[in-house]
Amino acid sequence: MNKKSILSKLPSVDELLNCDEVIHLIDQIPRKVVVNSIRKCLQNYRNKILAMKESELANLQVNMSELIENVIYQSEKFMAMNLRKVINATGVVLHTNLGRALLSDEIKEEVWSVAAGYSNLELNVDTGKRGSRYSHVVELIKYLTGADDALVVNNNAAAVMLVLSTMAKEKEVIVSRGELVEIGGSFRVPDVMEQSGAKLVDIGTTNKTHLWDYEKALGENTAALLKVHTSNYKILGFTEEVALKELVALGRKNNVPVIEDLGSGVLVDLQKYGLTYEPTVQESVALGVDVVTFSGDKLLGGPQAGIIVGNKHWIDQMKKNPLTRAFRIDKLTMAALEATLKLYLDEEEMIKKIPTLKMLTESVASLQKRAQQLYDILANLDLPMEIKEDFSQVGGGSLPLEKLPTKVIAIKPMHLSVSKLEEKLRSHTIPIITRIQEEQLIIDVRTIKEEDYDIIKKALKDTMKI
C-alpha cells in the first residue's frame, strides 16, 4: 500500500462533521471552531503519513476514533481559557510568573460590581460633571501615606518613567551606580531614564557612594536626585550608601527635588511580624522626599499598579503629561486597588485579609497543621512522602535575603521520574506548579489554599493512573 492510496482513504471534513461524537461536540462548541479543528487534525494526519517510510505503511489503517478524539481535544483546547487558575505549590509568595499578589476574597464583590455594570469611573456624581478616575483613591492614599497628593498608573516602571519625563526631561538626574538596578524582564533603570528623556549621571561605585559624590555632580542642568531602593538584591560587606535623610537635606540646600523609587511598596512595619526591615512609604514621605514611587502588586498586596505620591506641585505637572493617559489604569484595577487599600485602615484585619501579608506572616505551627492536613488527604495514594522543614521565598523582587521557615510535602515517586511527575502535575487541567529538590517533588503549603488540597489529590491520583 502506497501513501497516495492511504491518503485517499482519509475522511472528508463533512464525513467527520456527521459523526455522532462531533455532532454532540457542536452542541457545546461553535461549529466554525470544530471545522477548523477538523481541518488541522486532517492536515496533521496527512503530514504524519507523508513523513513515514514505505516500509512503515504495510499495516497502516486510518484510525477514525483517533481522528475524532483529536478533533474533540483540539476544539476543547481552543475554547479553554489560556489565562486560568493554577495552584502555586512552590512556596514563592510573590511569584512573578504566576501573577504575583493574590487579591483578597474580601474585595470580590466590589470588583465584580464594577466589572459587571456601569460605574462612576470619570463622573462626579455630586456635580453631575466629568470627574477624575484618580479621585477614587487619592484621598485614601494620602491618608495612608501622609503624602500631599497622589497619582496611579499601570505599573511602577511606568510611574518612574512618568516622574522623570515630567521632572527631568532633557536634564540631568543624579543616581548612585550601586542603584542602577534591573527590575525584571531586562528592564533597567538606565533604560527607563533614557526613554523618559532624562540624562543619567551615575556617581560613586558599585559598593560605595558618598554624599560628596552627589555634591560634586550637582550642576546647572541637575533636575533631580534619584534614590532607587534595591529591593531585589543586597550588596553586603565593604559598602556605604547615603541615607535618605542626608539626600533630602542636600536637595533642600540646593533647591533640587529628590525622587525615590521604593519598588515593593510597603505600608506596614514588617519587623513587627518577624520579617526583615523594609522601608515604608510613610517613612520616605515623612523625611521630605519630593516624589516617591512604588508598586501595587508586590508587598502592598493589591493589583498591578504604579503609585506616585509626593509634592502636589509635581503631581499636578504629571497629570498634564501626555504619558499619563498612555499609562492610566482601567476600572477593574482602580476598584481592586481602592478595595485593597481600605483593608489597610485596620491593621489587625489587614494581616488576616490580604493574602500576601497573611502568607508572609503565617506561623510555623500553622504551616505544620496545614501540612499534616494535606498529608492525611494524600495518605491513601500509596506515594512515598514525608513532611519536611524547608524555606519559602518572598519573591517578586522583594526581601531577597528573607528565608521563611515552612513545611512541605516531599514526594519520591516509585514508577516515574521526579521530573516527569512535575511535568504531569504542571500539565493537569488545573496546573499544579511545584519544585524539585534533592530528587524529591516539593509541595510547599505556605502558598496553597486549603480548598485546593482535593485538587492536588485528584491531580496526583490521575497522574499515578497514567
C-alpha positions, 0 to 999 in steps of 0.5 A: 500500500502506497501513501497516495492510496492511504491518503485517499482513504482519509475522511472528508471534513463533512464525513467527520462533521456527521459523526455522532461524537462531533455532532454532540461536540457542536452542541457545546462548541461553535461549529466554525471552531470544530471545522477548523479543528477538523481541518488541522487534525486532517492536515496533521494526519496527512503530514504524519503519513507523508513523513513515514517510510514505505516500509512503515505503511504495510499495516497502516489503517486510518484510525477514525476514533483517533481522528475524532478524539483529536478533533474533540481535544483540539476544539476543547483546547481552543475554547479553554481559557489560556489565562486560568487558575493554577495552584502555586505549590512552590512556596514563592509568595510573590511569584512573578510568573504566576501573577504575583499578589493574590487579591483578597476574597474580601474585595470580590464583590466590589470588583465584580460590581464594577466589572459587571455594570456601569460605574462612576469611573470619570463622573462626579456624581455630586456635580453631575460633571466629568470627574477624575478616575484618580479621585477614587483613591487619592484621598485614601492614599494620602491618608495612608501615606501622609503624602500631599497628593497622589497619582496611579498608573499601570505599573511602577516602571511606568510611574518612574518613567512618568516622574522623570519625563515630567521632572527631568526631561532633557536634564540631568538626574543624579543616581548612585551606580550601586542603584542602577538596578534591573527590575525584571524582564531586562528592564533597567533603570538606565533604560527607563531614564533614557526613554523618559528623556532624562540624562543619567549621571551615575556617581560613586561605585558599585559598593560605595557612594558618598554624599560628596559624590552627589555634591560634586555632580550637582550642576546647572542642568541637575533636575533631580536626585534619584534614590532607587531602593534595591529591593531585589538584591543586597550588596553586603560587606565593604559598602556605604550608601547615603541615607535618605535623610542626608539626600533630602537635606542636600536637595533642600540646600540646593533647591533640587527635588529628590525622587525615590523609587521604593519598588515593593511598596510597603505600608506596614512595619514588617519587623513587627511580624518577624520579617526583615526591615523594609522601608515604608512609604510613610517613612520616605514621605515623612523625611521630605522626599519630593516624589516617591514611587512604588508598586501595587502588586508586590508587598502592598498586596493589591493589583498591578499598579504604579503609585506616585505620591509626593509634592502636589506641585509635581503631581499636578505637572504629571497629570498634564503629561501626555504619558499619563493617559498612555499609562492610566489604569482601567476600572477593574484595577482602580476598584481592586486597588481602592478595595485593597487599600481600605483593608489597610485602615485596620491593621489587625484585619489587614494581616488576616485579609490580604493574602500576601501579608497573611502568607508572609506572616503565617506561623510555623505551627500553622504551616505544620497543621496545614501540612499534616492536613494535606498529608492525611488527604494524600495518605491513601495514594500509596506515594512515598512522602514525608513532611519536611522543614524547608524555606519559602521565598518572598519573591517578586523582587522583594526581601531577597535575603528573607528565608521563611521557615515552612513545611512541605510535602516531599514526594519520591515517586516509585514508577516515574521520574521526579521530573516527569511527575512535575511535568504531569502535575504542571500539565493537569487541567488545573496546573499544579506548579511545584519544585524539585529538590534533592530528587524529591517533588516539593509541595510547599503549603505556605502558598496553597489554599486549603480548598485546593488540597482535593485538587492536588489529590485528584491531580496526583491520583490521575497522574499515578493512573497514567 
